[in-house]
Amino acid sequence: MDFGKLRQFQLSADTDIKPFKCAESDLNEFLFEDAKYFQKELLAVTYLLEYMEENKTAAYFSLLADKITFNPDDKGVWNKLNRNIPNTKRRKSYPALKIGRLAVSEEFACCGLGTFILDNIKYAFSNVKRLGCRFITVDALSSAVEFYERNGFKFFTEHDKNDDTRLMFFDLKNFVIE
Ligand SMILES: CC(C)(COP(=O)(O)OP(=O)(O)OC[C@H]1O[C@@H](n2cnc3c(N)ncnc32)[C@H](O)[C@@H]1OP(=O)(O)O)[C@@H](O)C(=O)NCCC(=O)NCCS
């Protein structure tokens, strides 16, 4: 697919959302029924990627603030995170950005668009420095866990390994522009 033909913009109250269908019906519903409400109430900001030639929504994602908090049951991961942050005091939390939703239209799946979106988010939040944000978090649907692993995300705990979603994170300090 030609990424040059994509137009990314932030959803607004009067956006006419072009047709979109991905494999997860909850994510289709969110876009058409809830995204504007979340935006109005400052609960999440949604971005759309339209494929200009075809008048279709190719993908969307929504972002919100988050934090990673120390859990005594997951000391191992916490110690690892602390080791990657020099001179840190014994912190109990770190600032993060949550990917609330990310979905690529069935028609455009497996063309690298999901990875392209993650790379843009990683770039924006590790370079722009408008606010302190060390990690990206996501509650990954079990069907999407492999996708996030391939994009450098790690599990925060083993306690959710049989759940429908798994908490995963990416350390923005690890983002290297290739
Ligand atoms: C998951 C999703 C966002 C991936 O987007 P995409 O554009 O298809 O992903 P990419 O083409 O960038 O794939 C990157 C890599 O992950 C792999 N991958 C993508 N989706 C995968 C999946 N569901 N299971 C296993 N591997 C997957 C690809 O094969 C590719 O591997 P490669 O690097 O060896 O080529 C998309 O399939 C989607 O929207 N699915 C439905 C909604 C969903 O599950 N969203 C996530 C909510 S947490």
The ligand as a Gaussian input file, in Angstrom:
#p B3LYP/6-31G(d) Opt

LIG

0 1
 C       -3.752000      -6.046000      14.963000
 C       -3.708000      -5.036000      13.811000
 C       -3.792000      -3.609000      14.369000
 C       -2.397000      -5.228000      13.050000
 O       -2.311000      -4.264000      12.011000
 P       -1.647000      -4.646000      10.606000
 O       -1.550000      -3.433000       9.782000
 O       -2.407000      -5.782000      10.023000
 O       -0.205000      -5.160000      11.103000
 P        1.199000      -5.130000      10.297000
 O        0.930000      -5.399000       8.845000
 O        1.914000      -3.880000      10.627000
 O        1.913000      -6.394000      10.962000
 C        3.171000      -6.356000      11.613000
 C        3.591000      -7.758000      11.939000
 O        2.686000      -8.330000      12.888000
 C        2.094000      -9.524000      12.346000
 N        0.682000      -9.525000      12.739000
 C       -0.223000      -8.574000      12.500000
 N       -1.413000      -8.914000      13.040000
 C       -1.224000     -10.120000      13.617000
 C       -2.060000     -11.001000      14.339000
 N       -3.338000     -10.698000      14.574000
 N       -1.539000     -12.169000      14.797000
 C       -0.235000     -12.480000      14.560000
 N        0.612000     -11.669000      13.879000
 C        0.124000     -10.508000      13.422000
 C        2.238000      -9.409000      10.837000
 O        2.247000     -10.680000      10.219000
 C        3.561000      -8.686000      10.709000
 O        4.633000      -9.607000      10.842000
 P        6.038000      -9.408000      10.061000
 O        6.709000      -8.251000      10.755000
 O        6.744000     -10.696000      10.224000
 O        5.670000      -9.087000       8.648000
 C       -4.881000      -5.261000      12.794000
 O       -4.801000      -6.551000      12.277000
 C       -6.247000      -5.031000      13.402000
 O       -6.738000      -3.923000      13.393000
 N       -6.902000      -6.107000      13.918000
 C       -8.247000      -6.003000      14.462000
 C       -8.312000      -5.076000      15.638000
 C       -7.313000      -5.387000      16.722000
 O       -7.114000      -6.528000      17.125000
 N       -6.691000      -4.312000      17.242000
 C       -5.736000      -4.386000      18.344000
 C       -6.482000      -4.068000      19.588000
 S       -5.440000      -4.211000      21.007000

